[in-house]
Amino acid sequence: MKTRPKHLPPRKQYELKKIVEAVRARHDVEMIILFGSHARGDWVEDKYEEDHITYEYRSDFDILIVTADKGDERDIAYDNDLKAALQPGRHGTRVNYIVHTIQHVNQMLAERRFFFMDILKEGYMLHNTKRYKPARPPKELPPEVMLRHAQEYFQEWMESADQFVRAAEFLIADGAFKIAAFQIHQAAERYITCLLLVHTGYRPKEHDMEKL
């Protein structure tokens, strides 16, 4: 895993430094990892005007905090003081962080779960006590593990897609066609995701329906 996100502009590197300091000042954590769009280099900071209304979209920092045990994980997850400390200033970057134990992270890597595999591949280690190491994923999974993953993905994503369809049917009956169309779009994306995960075990970071 890489350690220095040199591709980021100085102000963002400074923001990341302050994030690490804020977490470490409050908790003893094993690792702090940057992942997502800022790690990949495709973050967005977009501002435009439409019908005299100004819209702005800014990608968050995605941060994985790794702890030694469940107690530390719980403490960080419910630490409102930390959440407040990580709120950016007016022009800063919002922080979206998740917390997992090293045992959970390594279990997910051992099972080649796509979310954690992407973090391992694309992420930047911002802090590391070096008391633990991320697991090295196997090149292949046993068929029974692949089957279990496929069953889990099918149940989760098919159920989610069906719920959006039922919501759309209600909205259509109520005459709310624009909102219903959005629900159908969400359902279609979930059906495609279900198909991809069941057959390949991977979901690309893509929301464009044609590309999916």
Secondary structure, 3 states (H helix, E strand, C coil): CECCCCCCCHHHHHHHHHHHHHHHHHCCCCEEEEECHHHHCCCCEEEEEECCEEEEEECCEEEEEEECCHHHHHHHHCCHHHHHHCCCCCCCCCEEEEEEEHHHHHHHHHCCCHHHHHHHHHCEEEEECCCCCCCCCCCCCCHHHHHHHHHHHHHHHHHHHHHHHHHHHHHHHCCCHHHHHHHHHHHHHHHHHHHHHHHHCCCCCCCCCCCC
